[in-house]
């Protein structure tokens, strides 16, 4: 009997201990179905909703097998799997799609594969499809209900520290000098350029906190994608994500839209209405184009950020709201604040943690990956098309003033112009005409 078996034999016997499996998936419905199938086969199931939590469960239980989903909210699956193989070479690791992810072979592999097939074929009821990436996910160290009493938050924190290149070892004898870097990309981020890796690193650092974030970048770079990534990786992921575009609402209505209003507060206010801030209680409020917010309203916004209280239009009572604010702008707010066209105190309150989304022309090496991503999405509604070599080369010659949004539109235009052909040629890559005199 090996050392691991001796250690595990103390509670419930060797067989009971060795029939433990860790299930790592952000999909609660999938975990529920797999747990039911595996429990019927007399497996002890330890659940984890993310990679860091899975590492803590592996350290605590030394299981016979690990079942890992194709997407994790906090860590890139390939990097996570590589680290697990290095740390636990004697453990079987299977993907939820039934694939074998290297490593040792469990003597009960057929039972695990049977449970996976059964979970995939089970009725979904009111849960999301098991293959779909969840819209919202728990934070890195969130506890799954079935393992709340077993999950060690400190162990998860140490595990994440190792996986993201921290100094504190989880198992120093196994991972010293081999810690993974924290620049792996997020599922929403397409491209592997250095600037995108740095952006992903910053997002991972600040997402678990309630710190106010200011996202800066040109129009069309994907600032809302960054905001949603911050929300998805935070402890507020299961709460509302409210969006307000400050440039899209008339100045006269913006205050009521943001803070809400009481009945009779102004002409047409026939009933009270909750504002976007209150609607986001417990979650995240994304203020897009914050630079367009009128100066008079900026003072009221500053007060809310400082004390967490708001007052509806036409109401004397104050309401306390717990909301994380993420703002975005394509304008140079620091310069505008120095010119006194934007409140300096509000700028500093918003820019507690500024992040900048790079322009597409500054990460041209990502064009190929972005094009594939958009063509894949378009392939859900029309036949999947591909780019010719000449077409892709033409994409690299453009300056992209409209950034990623412009690329998406150019590809959609090309897909339409190519008609029934499955390949988009260089002649179908057309940019907007120059302005006529």
Wavefront OBJ file of the C-alpha trace (Angstrom):
o trace
v 0.000 0.000 0.000
v 1.435 3.371 -1.016
v 1.901 6.338 1.264
v -1.154 8.049 -0.193
v -3.291 4.979 0.505
v -2.047 4.732 4.073
v -2.900 8.358 4.672
v -6.405 7.928 3.248
v -7.201 4.635 4.907
v -7.791 6.198 8.294
v -11.373 7.231 7.552
v -13.814 4.828 5.967
v -11.192 2.405 4.648
v -8.946 2.469 1.614
v -11.613 1.638 -0.968
v -13.983 4.354 0.209
v -11.227 6.932 0.210
v -9.819 5.915 -3.157
v -13.255 6.136 -4.804
v -13.172 9.916 -4.459
v -13.495 12.120 -7.529
v -13.177 15.891 -7.822
v -15.584 17.523 -10.263
v -14.484 20.945 -11.548
v -17.133 22.876 -13.482
v -18.789 26.285 -13.295
v -22.036 24.681 -14.532
v -24.074 23.874 -11.418
v -26.549 21.805 -13.460
v -23.808 19.607 -14.858
v -22.310 19.139 -11.401
v -25.695 18.102 -10.039
v -26.260 15.503 -12.758
v -22.758 14.088 -12.470
v -22.947 13.957 -8.686
v -26.175 11.953 -8.910
v -24.678 9.472 -11.378
v -21.408 9.095 -9.516
v -23.084 8.715 -6.134
v -25.172 5.860 -7.526
v -21.872 4.203 -8.467
v -20.618 4.684 -4.879
v -18.169 7.468 -5.645
v -17.521 10.234 -3.141
v -17.822 13.496 -5.079
v -16.004 16.704 -4.205
v -17.320 19.644 -6.243
v -15.453 22.753 -7.339
v -16.829 25.698 -9.294
v -13.412 26.867 -10.499
v -9.778 25.925 -10.898
v -8.509 27.336 -7.601
v -11.224 25.565 -5.644
v -10.461 22.339 -7.510
v -6.794 22.608 -6.513
v -7.821 22.977 -2.879
v -10.052 19.892 -3.140
v -7.249 17.892 -4.761
v -4.881 18.861 -1.972
v -7.423 17.991 0.714
v -8.731 14.662 -0.621
v -6.012 13.156 -2.883
v -8.739 11.679 -5.139
v -8.506 8.836 -7.612
v -9.809 10.983 -10.470
v -10.560 14.511 -11.622
v -13.360 15.437 -14.039
v -12.789 18.896 -15.522
v -15.074 20.982 -17.722
v -13.951 22.579 -20.987
v -14.161 26.068 -19.413
v -13.303 27.389 -15.965
v -14.088 30.931 -14.801
v -10.766 31.673 -13.126
v -8.071 29.666 -14.949
v -7.315 28.594 -18.517
v -8.160 24.889 -18.707
v -5.071 23.809 -20.627
v -2.719 25.450 -18.147
v -4.734 24.094 -15.226
v -4.622 20.550 -16.633
v -0.876 20.766 -17.192
v -0.284 21.828 -13.608
v -2.519 19.049 -12.285
v -0.674 16.428 -14.331
v 2.617 17.632 -12.915
v 1.431 17.686 -9.307
v -0.653 14.483 -9.359
v 0.829 12.145 -12.006
v -0.889 9.062 -10.524
v -4.394 10.537 -10.809
v -6.784 9.972 -13.721
v -8.032 13.161 -15.379
v -11.005 13.146 -17.734
v -12.771 15.954 -19.565
v -16.526 16.232 -19.324
v -16.789 15.580 -23.069
v -15.430 12.097 -22.381
v -11.891 12.761 -23.563
v -8.878 11.427 -21.704
v -6.507 14.165 -20.613
v -3.345 12.132 -20.159
v -1.884 10.862 -16.916
v -2.680 7.606 -15.179
v -5.600 5.312 -15.894
v -8.106 4.643 -13.154
v -9.161 0.989 -12.725
v -12.718 2.361 -12.666
v -12.456 4.557 -15.754
v -15.499 2.869 -17.311
v -17.621 3.964 -14.356
v -16.505 7.564 -14.818
v -17.206 7.491 -18.549
v -20.615 5.951 -17.895
v -21.437 8.751 -15.452
v -20.373 11.350 -18.007
v -22.550 9.817 -20.717
v -25.489 9.577 -18.335
v -25.101 13.211 -17.253
v -25.003 14.357 -20.868
v -28.127 12.451 -21.821
v -30.116 13.396 -18.715
v -33.049 15.833 -19.125
v -31.916 19.408 -18.547
v -35.177 20.553 -16.923
v -34.651 24.178 -15.962
v -30.844 24.137 -16.075
v -28.743 25.492 -18.910
v -27.425 23.174 -21.565
v -24.413 21.374 -20.131
v -22.131 22.459 -22.928
v -23.007 26.146 -22.739
v -20.618 28.539 -21.025
v -22.558 30.093 -18.120
v -23.575 33.724 -18.311
v -22.594 34.262 -14.708
v -20.301 32.256 -12.527
v -19.337 32.253 -8.862
v -16.124 33.908 -7.761
v -12.893 31.954 -7.704
v -13.266 30.862 -4.100
v -17.060 30.495 -4.053
v -18.379 27.450 -2.254
v -20.486 24.915 -4.088
v -23.431 23.932 -1.823
v -22.476 20.271 -1.689
v -18.953 20.933 -0.406
v -19.417 23.997 1.771
v -18.340 22.231 4.939
v -15.299 20.671 3.259
v -13.982 23.580 1.221
v -10.956 25.341 2.681
v -10.871 28.971 1.481
v -7.297 29.419 2.649
v -6.219 26.364 0.684
v -7.948 27.746 -2.395
v -6.205 31.066 -1.939
v -2.837 29.337 -1.703
v -3.661 27.176 -4.715
v -4.545 30.209 -6.782
v -1.377 31.937 -5.622
v 0.695 29.083 -7.020
v -1.272 28.813 -10.254
v -0.997 32.531 -10.896
v 2.695 32.752 -10.152
v 2.528 33.796 -6.482
v 5.313 33.323 -3.966
v 3.433 31.116 -1.517
v 3.740 27.393 -2.426
v 0.895 24.908 -2.189
v 3.171 21.882 -2.436
v 6.652 23.300 -2.632
v 8.280 19.989 -3.350
v 6.142 19.544 -6.479
v 5.748 22.985 -7.946
v 8.813 25.002 -6.971
v 10.045 26.888 -10.001
v 7.122 25.678 -12.155
v 4.305 28.016 -11.165
v 2.065 29.153 -13.993
v 2.051 32.766 -15.043
v -0.946 35.024 -14.424
v -1.160 36.292 -17.976
v -3.365 33.558 -19.407
v -6.281 35.016 -21.320
v -9.885 35.111 -20.205
v -12.539 33.207 -22.170
v -14.003 36.493 -23.454
v -10.638 37.853 -24.602
v -9.637 36.898 -28.126
v -5.990 37.207 -29.116
v -2.632 36.401 -27.593
v -0.746 39.671 -28.010
v 1.280 40.995 -25.107
v -1.120 43.905 -24.582
v -4.103 41.556 -24.308
v -2.258 39.309 -21.878
v -1.453 42.301 -19.716
v -5.094 43.405 -19.837
v -6.219 39.925 -18.769
v -3.711 39.999 -15.905
v -5.075 43.308 -14.629
v -8.661 42.076 -14.897
v -7.862 38.987 -12.819
v -6.162 41.097 -10.168
v -8.984 43.575 -9.635
v -12.071 41.469 -10.445
v -12.478 39.822 -6.991
v -12.544 43.226 -5.285
v -15.253 45.896 -5.225
v -12.795 48.532 -6.430
v -14.133 51.091 -8.889
v -12.602 50.555 -12.333
v -12.233 53.038 -15.176
v -11.916 51.365 -18.588
v -10.292 53.607 -21.177
v -9.899 52.964 -24.871
v -10.974 54.026 -28.322
v -14.467 53.414 -29.631
v -14.960 49.842 -30.785
v -12.155 48.255 -28.755
v -14.479 46.171 -26.569
v -14.744 48.087 -23.300
v -18.058 46.469 -22.399
v -16.497 43.031 -22.897
v -13.908 43.995 -20.279
v -16.617 45.234 -17.921
v -18.541 41.975 -18.232
v -15.361 39.982 -17.603
v -14.786 41.965 -14.408
v -18.329 41.178 -13.306
v -18.138 37.480 -14.187
v -14.952 36.969 -12.203
v -16.213 38.820 -9.123
v -18.203 37.660 -6.125
v -21.112 39.642 -7.598
v -21.338 37.383 -10.664
v -24.716 35.971 -9.669
v -26.187 39.444 -9.159
v -27.393 41.999 -11.747
v -25.129 43.600 -14.322
v -26.822 46.895 -15.216
v -25.662 48.960 -18.188
v -26.283 52.661 -18.773
v -24.901 54.502 -21.788
v -24.622 58.107 -20.660
v -24.453 59.316 -24.271
v -27.642 57.556 -25.364
v -30.093 59.195 -22.944
v -31.197 62.858 -23.108
v -29.689 65.016 -20.384
v -33.130 65.854 -18.969
v -33.901 62.165 -18.378
v -30.477 60.861 -17.405
v -30.757 61.679 -13.701
v -34.125 59.922 -13.350
v -32.840 56.954 -15.356
v -29.808 56.634 -13.114
v -31.258 57.420 -9.667
v -34.951 56.693 -10.211
v -37.823 59.033 -9.463
v -40.859 59.386 -7.226
v -44.401 59.606 -8.518
v -45.206 63.140 -9.683
v -41.551 64.225 -9.661
v -42.001 65.709 -13.129
v -44.543 65.806 -15.925
v -45.242 62.268 -17.070
v -44.003 60.612 -13.868
v -47.305 58.849 -13.169
v -45.645 56.261 -10.930
v -42.429 55.782 -9.007
v -39.579 54.101 -10.817
v -36.399 52.376 -9.677
v -33.225 53.714 -11.266
v -30.376 51.735 -12.766
v -28.281 52.057 -9.606
v -30.952 50.457 -7.412
v -31.626 47.821 -10.062
v -27.983 46.762 -9.791
v -28.096 46.333 -5.995
v -25.628 43.638 -4.979
v -24.162 43.566 -8.464
v -22.354 45.803 -10.926
v -23.316 49.073 -12.624
v -21.536 49.728 -15.921
v -21.567 53.399 -16.922
v -20.550 53.569 -20.559
v -19.369 56.870 -22.037
v -19.113 58.428 -18.567
v -17.484 61.479 -20.160
v -20.897 62.470 -21.535
v -22.431 62.799 -18.052
v -23.554 66.426 -17.418
v -21.560 68.388 -14.831
v -24.593 68.867 -12.567
v -25.192 65.117 -12.432
v -21.511 64.402 -11.841
v -21.759 65.944 -8.359
v -24.625 63.633 -7.449
v -22.745 60.646 -8.835
v -19.687 61.564 -6.792
v -21.751 61.638 -3.604
v -23.147 58.181 -4.339
v -19.662 56.782 -4.945
v -18.421 58.230 -1.662
v -21.270 57.209 0.644
v -23.277 54.548 -1.225
v -26.515 56.477 -0.790
v -28.838 57.873 -3.427
v -31.904 60.052 -3.513
v -34.584 59.511 -6.124
v -35.703 62.516 -8.119
v -38.604 64.159 -6.251
v -38.038 62.099 -3.082
v -36.644 63.320 0.247
v -35.619 59.892 1.511
v -32.206 58.378 0.891
v -31.649 54.768 -0.110
v -28.485 52.825 0.637
v -27.317 50.606 -2.226
v -24.449 48.137 -2.529
v -23.180 48.459 -6.098
v -19.792 48.160 -7.740
v -19.298 50.854 -10.369
v -17.331 50.266 -13.562
v -17.083 53.222 -15.938
v -15.812 53.426 -19.505
v -14.821 56.248 -21.801
v -13.073 56.915 -25.090
v -12.309 60.477 -23.998
v -9.128 61.651 -22.204
v -10.852 62.230 -18.863
v -7.691 63.288 -17.069
v -7.102 65.999 -19.651
v -10.737 67.041 -19.526
v -10.610 67.276 -15.746
v -7.557 69.539 -16.008
v -9.518 71.668 -18.479
v -12.442 71.700 -16.006
v -14.884 70.131 -18.442
v -15.096 67.046 -16.217
v -14.999 67.068 -12.414
v -11.492 66.338 -11.172
v -12.756 64.787 -7.931
v -15.088 62.449 -9.834
v -12.278 61.458 -12.191
v -10.056 60.447 -9.278
v -12.950 58.575 -7.658
v -13.612 56.631 -10.859
v -9.973 55.982 -11.754
v -9.096 54.046 -8.609
v -8.000 51.236 -10.902
v -7.691 52.367 -14.540
v -7.265 49.829 -17.342
v -6.742 50.587 -21.012
v -8.078 48.434 -23.839
v -5.559 48.467 -26.710
v -6.527 49.644 -30.176
v -6.623 46.951 -32.861
v -3.803 48.616 -34.822
v -1.589 48.075 -31.754
v -2.240 44.330 -31.710
v -2.366 43.393 -35.366
v -1.120 39.883 -34.554
v -4.576 39.194 -33.080
v -6.469 39.845 -36.332
v -6.397 36.201 -37.435
v -7.794 34.932 -34.124
v -10.413 37.675 -34.017
v -11.501 36.920 -37.585
v -11.906 33.225 -36.756
v -13.904 34.151 -33.660
v -16.331 36.361 -35.570
v -16.703 33.921 -38.459
v -17.473 31.179 -35.947
v -20.196 33.322 -34.375
v -21.656 34.187 -37.771
v -21.635 30.492 -38.602
v -24.392 29.991 -36.044
v -26.845 31.862 -38.271
v -25.455 31.200 -41.748
v -23.102 28.655 -43.334
v -19.661 28.843 -41.728
v -17.263 30.715 -43.989
v -13.499 31.025 -44.083
v -11.039 33.661 -45.238
v -8.801 33.188 -48.245
v -5.089 33.802 -47.745
v -5.379 36.988 -49.791
v -8.357 38.199 -47.762
v -6.543 37.704 -44.470
v -3.495 39.496 -45.829
v -5.717 42.412 -46.828
v -7.059 42.628 -43.280
v -3.511 43.130 -42.021
v -2.988 46.076 -44.385
v -5.809 48.184 -42.938
v -5.344 50.772 -40.166
v -8.638 49.875 -38.384
v -9.838 53.256 -37.082
v -13.046 51.529 -35.939
v -11.096 48.818 -34.098
v -12.593 45.404 -33.341
v -16.141 46.552 -34.096
v -15.067 47.625 -37.573
v -13.394 44.248 -38.149
v -16.590 42.460 -37.189
v -18.627 44.570 -39.626
v -16.108 44.120 -42.453
v -16.260 40.351 -42.019
v -20.051 40.324 -41.925
v -20.112 42.419 -45.096
v -17.629 40.039 -46.710
v -19.694 36.994 -45.746
v -22.751 38.540 -47.421
v -20.872 39.617 -50.544
v -19.359 36.155 -51.022
v -22.841 34.770 -51.663
v -23.008 30.972 -51.743
v -19.239 30.517 -51.712
v -17.742 29.212 -48.493
v -14.628 31.340 -48.838
v -14.403 35.116 -48.478
v -11.998 36.494 -51.063
v -9.927 39.659 -50.998
v -12.452 41.356 -53.300
v -15.140 40.932 -50.623
v -13.056 42.725 -47.974
v -14.374 46.230 -48.373
v -13.937 49.182 -46.053
v -16.146 52.195 -45.639
v -15.911 54.685 -48.458
v -14.053 57.918 -47.898
v -16.256 60.888 -47.070
v -17.599 62.566 -50.197
v -16.867 66.208 -50.864
l 1 2 3 4 5 6 7 8 9 10 11 12 13 14 15 16 17 18 19 20 21 22 23 24 25 26 27 28 29 30 31 32 33 34 35 36 37 38 39 40 41 42 43 44 45 46 47 48 49 50 51 52 53 54 55 56 57 58 59 60 61 62 63 64 65 66 67 68 69 70 71 72 73 74 75 76 77 78 79 80 81 82 83 84 85 86 87 88 89 90 91 92 93 94 95 96 97 98 99 100 101 102 103 104 105 106 107 108 109 110 111 112 113 114 115 116 117 118 119 120 121 122 123 124 125 126 127 128 129 130 131 132 133 134 135 136 137 138 139 140 141 142 143 144 145 146 147 148 149 150 151 152 153 154 155 156 157 158 159 160 161 162 163 164 165 166 167 168 169 170 171 172 173 174 175 176 177 178 179 180 181 182 183 184 185 186 187 188 189 190 191 192 193 194 195 196 197 198 199 200 201 202 203 204 205 206 207 208 209 210 211 212 213 214 215 216 217 218 219 220 221 222 223 224 225 226 227 228 229 230 231 232 233 234 235 236 237 238 239 240 241 242 243 244 245 246 247 248 249 250 251 252 253 254 255 256 257 258 259 260 261 262 263 264 265 266 267 268 269 270 271 272 273 274 275 276 277 278 279 280 281 282 283 284 285 286 287 288 289 290 291 292 293 294 295 296 297 298 299 300 301 302 303 304 305 306 307 308 309 310 311 312 313 314 315 316 317 318 319 320 321 322 323 324 325 326 327 328 329 330 331 332 333 334 335 336 337 338 339 340 341 342 343 344 345 346 347 348 349 350 351 352 353 354 355 356 357 358 359 360 361 362 363 364 365 366 367 368 369 370 371 372 373 374 375 376 377 378 379 380 381 382 383 384 385 386 387 388 389 390 391 392 393 394 395 396 397 398 399 400 401 402 403 404 405 406 407 408 409 410 411 412 413 414 415 416 417 418 419 420 421 422 423 424 425 426 427 428 429 430 431 432 433 434 435 436 437
